[in-house]
């Protein structure tokens, strides 16, 4: 029996080109974990990673037919308006005579598995929730000709006849999973040291994915170190822990990390991670830095206590400011996860955001400024935020299977500011991605960068002030005129 695990090609979104919120970062390792799980059970498995800029669905189709697997497992990642292309690809495979079983796994299909099974006949099954054991059981069932109906975590067409949750209960001990297969060690190597997150932020799909068991499970320090040591022996030196929450909860979480740092220090590696402000203290950061800690993404989300309560964040602005200062004390300049615009925020909340960002010196670098001042809360199916806004009749479903949604803002003035500020920041970011642009991101920071940075900071403050003085709505002609003015100003700054 031949099995193919596929990371399918991605197509960059025109609107969401700068967003990563379509799927948690650790999705990048799911294909590797799936392939490793199947191999560890003795199955002949090929891992095909087509999540490359040079890959195409047409070439991927040819590779699939050449391999002719009995089971095709696809790590199904949502890629905004282009996701329909993936399902057209799956339908095309079947229409051209592919006879293997097609299984989907990952965050996206787990959260809308009923909609997918109902809307796409070519999908045979979906592994719902944590997938390693499920797809191994699926492969065993197919090989032995057994019924698939009672496999825990497996959703089939028959599940559409009832309301039973098909998610598999997560494995209590993540150490038992085989280390993920990797086709390359180029660049920064991603590591998953834990699964889940103990927070329950309203915008995040991670708790929903793991909601049949413990929300956070850490691998043992020894198990993580063993994986990294093997990669170091192959030449890897730069790592990134893609855990939604690397440190983990409370004193036990910190104790675990201290042990891990003692194991990593002799390896002389460099690493980055993600965590929450409340998880850091002076001794811990010092220990992290001593073991090779270089980069951090910290989920702060807002400078407004009101907004933080709305999205169920447990850390307030004061604690976030302390965490930023603590990182800088130890030579770490943190990158910040931040939601400038939330559907239920007020103009006062926007002003609080600006005050927080300026006070903490977070608007001094063009690429960071353009990101921080443009992020709007994204609402995805399966999250508590999606359910809440749907009950409020403020949800406008869009995208295939209604996985994403636009939300009606409670304050039209906030929506007006968000529309124009996001336009300005995205315009800047697009120019930063053009090699011949004077603000190309690889260029050294110059006076043009500084002028562009000052412009979008000043623009945001002015838009908030204007919205407070005059009632603003999402009027099409007015928005168009304002965008033309913004674009002209940006062009004058960068010399276009």
C-alpha positions as CSV (number, residue, x, y, z in Angstrom):
1,X,0.0,0.0,0.0
2,X,1.4,3.4,-1.0
3,X,0.6,6.6,0.8
4,X,1.3,10.2,-0.3
5,X,1.2,13.0,2.2
6,X,0.9,16.3,0.4
7,X,1.6,19.9,1.3
8,X,-0.4,21.5,-1.5
9,X,0.7,24.6,-3.5
10,X,-0.4,28.0,-2.1
11,X,-1.5,31.1,-4.1
12,X,-0.8,34.5,-2.5
13,X,-3.9,36.5,-1.7
14,X,-4.2,40.0,-3.1
15,X,-6.0,41.4,-0.1
16,X,-4.5,39.1,2.7
17,X,-1.0,39.0,1.4
18,X,0.4,40.2,4.7
19,X,-1.8,38.1,7.1
20,X,-0.7,34.8,8.7
21,X,-4.0,34.4,10.6
22,X,-5.5,32.0,8.1
23,X,-3.8,29.2,10.0
24,X,-1.6,28.8,13.1
25,X,2.1,28.8,12.3
26,X,2.6,25.2,13.3
27,X,0.6,24.1,10.3
28,X,3.9,24.3,8.4
29,X,4.9,21.1,10.2
30,X,1.7,19.1,9.9
31,X,2.5,17.4,6.7
32,X,5.9,16.3,8.1
33,X,4.2,15.0,11.3
34,X,1.6,13.1,9.3
35,X,4.2,11.4,7.1
36,X,6.4,10.5,10.1
37,X,3.4,9.0,11.9
38,X,2.6,6.8,8.9
39,X,6.2,5.7,8.4
40,X,6.5,4.8,12.1
41,X,3.6,2.4,11.7
42,X,5.4,0.7,8.8
43,X,3.6,2.2,5.8
44,X,5.3,3.0,2.6
45,X,5.0,6.8,2.7
46,X,6.1,9.7,0.4
47,X,6.1,13.2,1.7
48,X,5.6,15.7,-1.1
49,X,6.1,19.3,-0.1
50,X,4.6,21.6,-2.8
51,X,4.1,24.6,-0.5
52,X,6.8,26.4,-2.6
53,X,6.6,29.6,-4.6
54,X,7.7,27.7,-7.7
55,X,5.0,24.9,-7.3
56,X,1.8,24.7,-9.3
57,X,-1.3,22.6,-9.1
58,X,-0.8,21.3,-12.6
59,X,2.7,20.0,-11.8
60,X,1.5,18.6,-8.5
61,X,-1.2,16.7,-10.3
62,X,1.4,15.0,-12.6
63,X,3.4,14.0,-9.6
64,X,0.4,12.5,-7.9
65,X,-0.5,10.4,-10.9
66,X,3.1,9.3,-11.3
67,X,3.2,8.1,-7.7
68,X,-0.3,6.6,-7.9
69,X,-0.9,6.3,-4.1
70,X,-3.7,4.3,-2.5
71,X,-4.1,7.0,0.1
72,X,-3.6,10.7,-0.5
73,X,-3.5,12.7,2.7
74,X,-3.5,16.5,2.2
75,X,-2.6,19.1,4.9
76,X,-5.3,21.4,3.8
77,X,-4.4,25.1,4.4
78,X,-6.9,27.9,3.8
79,X,-5.4,30.4,1.4
80,X,-8.2,33.0,1.3
81,X,-9.9,33.7,-2.0
82,X,-7.8,31.1,-3.8
83,X,-8.8,28.1,-1.6
84,X,-11.5,27.1,-4.2
85,X,-8.6,26.2,-6.5
86,X,-7.6,23.4,-4.2
87,X,-11.0,21.8,-4.2
88,X,-11.2,22.2,-8.0
89,X,-7.9,20.4,-8.1
90,X,-9.3,17.6,-5.9
91,X,-12.4,17.2,-8.1
92,X,-10.1,17.2,-11.2
93,X,-8.0,14.4,-9.7
94,X,-11.1,12.2,-9.4
95,X,-12.5,13.1,-12.8
96,X,-9.2,12.1,-14.4
97,X,-9.3,8.7,-12.9
98,X,-7.5,8.9,-9.5
99,X,-8.9,6.0,-7.5
100,X,-7.1,6.5,-4.2
101,X,-8.8,7.5,-1.0
102,X,-8.5,11.3,-0.5
103,X,-8.2,12.4,3.1
104,X,-7.9,16.0,4.4
105,X,-6.4,17.1,7.7
106,X,-5.3,20.3,9.5
107,X,-6.9,23.3,11.2
108,X,-9.1,24.4,8.3
109,X,-10.8,21.1,7.4
110,X,-11.2,20.2,11.1
111,X,-13.2,23.4,11.8
112,X,-15.6,23.1,8.8
113,X,-15.5,19.3,8.1
114,X,-19.3,19.0,7.7
115,X,-19.4,21.8,5.2
116,X,-16.6,20.2,3.2
117,X,-18.0,16.7,3.2
118,X,-21.4,18.1,2.1
119,X,-20.0,20.4,-0.6
120,X,-17.2,18.3,-2.1
121,X,-18.0,14.7,-3.1
122,X,-14.4,14.0,-4.1
123,X,-13.2,14.2,-0.5
124,X,-13.5,10.8,1.0
125,X,-12.7,11.6,4.7
126,X,-11.4,14.2,7.0
127,X,-9.2,13.7,10.1
128,X,-10.8,16.0,12.7
129,X,-8.5,17.5,15.3
130,X,-5.1,16.0,16.2
131,X,-4.5,13.7,13.2
132,X,-1.5,11.4,13.6
133,X,-3.3,8.5,15.2
134,X,-6.4,9.0,13.0
135,X,-4.6,8.8,9.7
136,X,-2.6,5.8,10.8
137,X,-5.9,4.1,11.8
138,X,-7.3,5.1,8.4
139,X,-4.3,3.6,6.6
140,X,-4.7,0.3,8.6
141,X,-8.4,0.2,7.8
142,X,-7.9,0.7,4.1
143,X,-5.1,-1.9,3.9
144,X,-7.1,-4.5,5.7
145,X,-10.4,-3.7,4.1
146,X,-12.0,-2.8,7.5
147,X,-14.9,-0.6,8.1
148,X,-13.8,3.0,8.6
149,X,-17.0,4.1,10.4
150,X,-15.7,3.7,14.0
151,X,-12.3,5.3,13.6
152,X,-12.0,7.9,16.3
153,X,-11.4,11.4,14.8
154,X,-12.4,10.4,11.2
155,X,-15.3,12.1,9.5
156,X,-17.0,10.4,6.6
157,X,-20.0,11.3,4.5
158,X,-22.1,9.3,6.9
159,X,-21.4,11.8,9.7
160,X,-23.7,14.2,8.0
161,X,-26.7,12.3,9.3
162,X,-26.1,13.2,13.0
163,X,-24.7,16.0,15.2
164,X,-22.0,13.9,16.9
165,X,-18.6,15.6,17.2
166,X,-16.0,13.7,15.3
167,X,-12.9,15.3,16.8
168,X,-10.4,12.9,18.2
169,X,-9.3,13.3,21.8
170,X,-5.7,14.6,21.7
171,X,-2.9,12.3,22.8
172,X,-1.9,13.0,26.4
173,X,1.8,12.5,25.8
174,X,3.1,14.3,22.7
175,X,6.5,12.7,23.2
176,X,5.2,9.6,21.5
177,X,4.9,11.3,18.1
178,X,7.7,10.6,15.7
179,X,9.8,13.6,14.8
180,X,8.4,15.3,11.6
181,X,9.8,14.4,8.2
182,X,11.6,17.4,6.5
183,X,12.5,17.8,2.9
184,X,15.0,20.6,3.6
185,X,17.0,22.2,6.4
186,X,17.5,25.4,4.5
187,X,17.0,28.7,6.4
188,X,15.4,28.7,9.8
189,X,14.1,25.3,11.0
190,X,10.8,25.1,12.7
191,X,10.2,23.1,15.9
192,X,7.0,22.3,17.7
193,X,7.8,21.9,21.4
194,X,4.2,21.9,22.7
195,X,0.7,21.7,21.4
196,X,-2.2,24.0,22.0
197,X,-2.5,27.1,24.2
198,X,-4.0,27.6,27.6
199,X,-5.5,31.0,26.6
200,X,-8.9,31.1,24.8
201,X,-8.6,34.3,22.7
202,X,-11.8,34.8,20.7
203,X,-10.0,35.1,17.4
204,X,-7.8,32.0,17.7
205,X,-8.7,28.6,16.2
206,X,-6.1,26.7,18.3
207,X,-8.4,26.0,21.4
208,X,-11.2,24.8,19.1
209,X,-8.9,22.4,17.3
210,X,-7.9,20.8,20.7
211,X,-11.1,21.2,22.6
212,X,-11.6,17.5,23.2
213,X,-8.7,17.4,25.7
214,X,-6.1,19.5,27.5
215,X,-5.7,22.9,25.9
216,X,-1.9,22.8,26.3
217,X,0.5,19.9,26.3
218,X,4.3,20.3,26.4
219,X,6.8,17.8,25.1
220,X,9.5,16.9,27.6
221,X,12.7,18.9,27.5
222,X,14.6,15.8,26.7
223,X,12.4,14.9,23.8
224,X,12.7,18.4,22.3
225,X,16.4,18.5,22.8
226,X,16.8,15.1,21.1
227,X,15.1,16.3,18.0
228,X,17.1,19.5,17.8
229,X,20.4,17.7,18.5
230,X,19.7,15.4,15.5
231,X,19.1,18.5,13.3
232,X,22.2,20.2,14.5
233,X,24.2,17.2,13.6
234,X,22.9,17.7,10.0
235,X,24.0,21.3,10.0
236,X,21.1,23.2,11.3
237,X,21.8,26.2,13.6
238,X,18.8,28.5,13.3
239,X,15.5,27.4,14.8
240,X,12.1,28.8,15.4
241,X,9.7,27.4,18.0
242,X,6.3,27.7,16.2
243,X,4.3,26.8,19.3
244,X,1.3,29.1,19.9
245,X,2.7,29.4,23.4
246,X,6.2,28.2,23.9
247,X,6.7,28.6,27.6
248,X,3.4,27.2,28.8
249,X,1.3,27.8,31.9
250,X,2.5,28.8,35.3
251,X,5.5,27.7,37.4
252,X,5.6,24.2,35.7
253,X,5.8,25.8,32.3
254,X,8.8,28.0,33.3
255,X,10.5,25.1,35.1
256,X,10.2,23.0,31.9
257,X,11.8,25.8,29.8
258,X,14.7,26.2,32.3
259,X,15.5,22.6,31.9
260,X,15.2,22.8,28.1
261,X,17.6,25.8,28.0
262,X,20.2,23.8,30.0
263,X,20.0,21.1,27.3
264,X,20.2,23.5,24.4
265,X,23.0,25.8,25.6
266,X,25.8,23.3,24.7
267,X,24.5,23.0,21.1
268,X,25.3,26.7,20.3
269,X,22.1,27.3,18.4
270,X,20.1,30.5,17.7
271,X,16.3,30.4,18.1
272,X,13.1,32.4,18.2
273,X,9.8,31.8,19.8
274,X,6.2,33.0,20.5
275,X,4.8,33.7,23.9
276,X,2.5,35.9,26.0
277,X,3.6,38.9,28.2
278,X,2.5,37.2,31.4
279,X,4.9,34.2,30.8
280,X,8.1,36.3,31.0
281,X,10.2,37.2,34.0
282,X,13.8,38.5,34.4
283,X,15.4,35.2,35.3
284,X,13.7,33.3,32.6
285,X,14.6,35.8,29.8
286,X,18.2,35.8,31.0
287,X,18.3,32.0,30.8
288,X,16.7,32.0,27.3
289,X,19.2,34.6,26.0
290,X,22.1,32.6,27.4
291,X,20.9,29.5,25.5
292,X,20.7,31.3,22.1
293,X,17.3,33.2,22.2
294,X,17.3,35.9,19.5
295,X,13.8,36.7,18.3
296,X,10.4,36.9,19.8
297,X,6.8,37.4,18.6
298,X,4.7,38.5,21.6
299,X,0.9,38.5,21.4
300,X,-0.1,41.8,22.9
301,X,-3.1,42.5,20.6
302,X,-4.1,45.9,21.9
303,X,-3.2,48.9,24.1
304,X,-6.8,49.2,25.3
305,X,-7.9,47.3,28.3
306,X,-11.5,47.4,27.0
307,X,-10.5,45.7,23.8
308,X,-8.4,43.1,25.6
309,X,-11.5,42.2,27.6
310,X,-13.6,41.9,24.5
311,X,-11.2,39.4,22.9
312,X,-10.5,37.4,26.1
313,X,-6.9,38.4,26.5
314,X,-5.7,37.9,30.0
315,X,-2.8,40.4,30.0
316,X,-3.4,44.1,30.3
317,X,-1.5,47.0,28.7
318,X,0.7,47.7,31.8
319,X,1.9,44.0,31.9
320,X,2.5,44.1,28.1
321,X,4.6,47.3,28.5
322,X,6.6,45.6,31.3
323,X,7.3,42.6,29.1
324,X,8.5,44.8,26.2
325,X,10.9,46.6,28.6
326,X,12.1,43.3,30.0
327,X,13.0,42.0,26.6
328,X,14.9,45.1,25.6
329,X,16.8,45.0,28.9
330,X,18.2,41.7,27.7
331,X,18.9,42.8,24.1
332,X,15.8,41.3,22.5
333,X,13.6,43.6,20.3
334,X,10.2,42.0,20.3
335,X,7.9,41.8,17.4
336,X,4.3,42.4,18.4
337,X,1.1,40.6,17.6
338,X,-1.4,43.5,17.5
339,X,-5.0,44.1,16.4
340,X,-5.3,47.8,15.6
341,X,-8.9,47.4,14.6
342,X,-11.5,45.2,16.3
343,X,-15.2,45.3,15.2
344,X,-16.4,46.4,18.7
345,X,-13.7,48.9,19.4
346,X,-14.3,52.6,19.7
347,X,-12.4,55.7,18.6
348,X,-11.2,56.0,22.2
349,X,-9.8,52.4,21.9
350,X,-7.9,53.4,18.7
351,X,-6.5,56.4,20.5
352,X,-5.4,54.2,23.4
353,X,-3.7,51.9,20.8
354,X,-1.7,54.8,19.4
355,X,-0.7,56.0,22.8
356,X,0.5,52.5,23.8
357,X,2.5,52.0,20.6
358,X,4.1,55.4,20.7
359,X,4.9,55.2,24.4
360,X,6.6,51.8,23.9
361,X,8.6,52.9,20.9
362,X,7.0,50.5,18.5
363,X,6.3,52.8,15.6
364,X,9.9,53.6,14.7
365,X,10.6,51.1,11.9
366,X,8.6,51.3,8.7
367,X,7.9,47.5,8.2
368,X,6.7,47.1,11.8
369,X,4.7,50.4,11.8
370,X,2.9,49.4,8.6
371,X,2.0,46.1,10.1
372,X,0.9,47.3,13.5
373,X,-1.3,50.1,12.2
374,X,-3.1,47.9,9.7
375,X,-4.1,44.6,11.3
376,X,-7.8,44.1,11.7
377,X,-9.3,41.2,13.7
378,X,-10.0,38.3,11.4
379,X,-12.9,36.0,12.2
380,X,-12.7,32.4,11.2
381,X,-15.2,29.5,11.6
382,X,-14.7,27.4,14.8
383,X,-13.6,30.3,16.9
384,X,-15.6,31.8,19.8
385,X,-15.6,35.2,18.0
386,X,-17.2,33.7,14.9
387,X,-20.0,32.1,17.0
388,X,-20.5,35.3,19.0
389,X,-20.8,37.6,16.0
390,X,-23.1,35.1,14.2
391,X,-25.5,35.2,17.2
392,X,-25.4,39.0,17.1
393,X,-26.4,38.8,13.4
394,X,-23.3,40.8,12.5
395,X,-21.5,38.1,10.6
396,X,-21.2,38.3,6.8
397,X,-19.9,34.8,5.7
398,X,-17.5,34.8,2.8
399,X,-15.0,32.5,1.2
400,X,-15.4,28.8,0.5
401,X,-17.6,26.9,3.1
402,X,-18.1,30.2,4.9
403,X,-14.7,29.8,6.7
404,X,-14.0,33.5,7.0
405,X,-16.3,36.3,7.6
406,X,-16.6,40.1,7.6
407,X,-18.0,41.7,10.7
408,X,-20.3,44.8,10.8
409,X,-18.4,47.3,12.9
410,X,-20.3,48.7,15.9
411,X,-18.8,52.2,15.2
412,X,-18.9,53.4,11.6
413,X,-16.1,55.9,12.4
414,X,-13.8,53.0,13.4
415,X,-14.6,51.2,10.2
416,X,-13.8,54.4,8.2
417,X,-10.4,54.8,9.9
418,X,-9.6,51.1,9.4
419,X,-10.4,51.2,5.7
420,X,-8.2,54.2,5.0
421,X,-5.3,53.3,7.3
422,X,-5.2,49.8,6.1
423,X,-5.1,51.0,2.5
424,X,-2.1,53.3,3.3
425,X,-0.2,50.6,5.2
426,X,-0.8,47.9,2.6
427,X,0.3,50.3,-0.2
428,X,3.6,50.9,1.7
429,X,4.1,47.2,2.3
430,X,3.6,46.4,-1.4
431,X,6.2,49.0,-2.3
432,X,8.5,47.5,0.3
433,X,8.2,44.2,-1.5
434,X,9.3,45.6,-4.9
435,X,13.1,45.3,-5.4
436,X,13.4,48.5,-7.3
437,X,11.5,50.6,-4.8
438,X,13.5,53.0,-2.6
439,X,11.8,51.5,0.4
440,X,12.5,47.8,-0.6
441,X,12.7,45.9,2.7
442,X,16.3,44.7,2.1
443,X,17.6,48.3,1.6
444,X,19.3,50.1,4.5
445,X,16.9,52.4,6.3
446,X,17.1,55.9,4.7
447,X,15.4,59.2,4.8
448,X,12.6,57.9,2.6
449,X,11.8,55.1,5.0
450,X,11.7,57.7,7.8
451,X,9.4,60.0,5.9
452,X,7.0,57.2,4.9
453,X,7.0,56.0,8.5
454,X,6.2,59.4,9.9
455,X,3.4,59.8,7.3
456,X,1.5,56.6,8.2
457,X,1.9,57.4,12.0
458,X,0.6,60.9,11.5
459,X,-2.1,59.7,9.1
460,X,-3.5,57.3,11.7
461,X,-3.7,60.0,14.4
462,X,-5.3,62.5,12.0
463,X,-7.9,59.9,10.8
464,X,-8.9,59.1,14.4
465,X,-9.2,62.8,15.2
466,X,-11.3,63.5,12.1
467,X,-13.6,60.6,12.8
468,X,-14.2,61.9,16.3
469,X,-15.1,65.4,15.1
470,X,-17.3,64.4,12.2
471,X,-19.6,61.4,11.7
472,X,-17.8,59.2,9.2
473,X,-19.4,56.3,7.2
474,X,-18.1,53.9,4.6
475,X,-19.3,56.1,1.8
476,X,-17.9,54.8,-1.5
477,X,-17.2,58.1,-3.3
478,X,-15.7,59.7,-0.1
479,X,-13.5,56.7,0.5
480,X,-12.3,56.7,-3.1
481,X,-11.4,60.4,-2.9
482,X,-9.5,59.9,0.4
483,X,-7.6,56.9,-1.0
484,X,-6.5,58.9,-4.0
485,X,-5.1,61.6,-1.7
486,X,-3.3,59.0,0.4
487,X,-1.8,57.3,-2.7
488,X,-0.6,60.7,-4.1
489,X,1.1,61.5,-0.8
490,X,2.8,58.1,-0.7
491,X,4.0,58.5,-4.3
492,X,5.4,62.0,-3.5
493,X,7.4,60.5,-0.6
494,X,8.9,57.6,-2.5
495,X,9.4,59.5,-5.7
496,X,6.8,57.8,-8.0
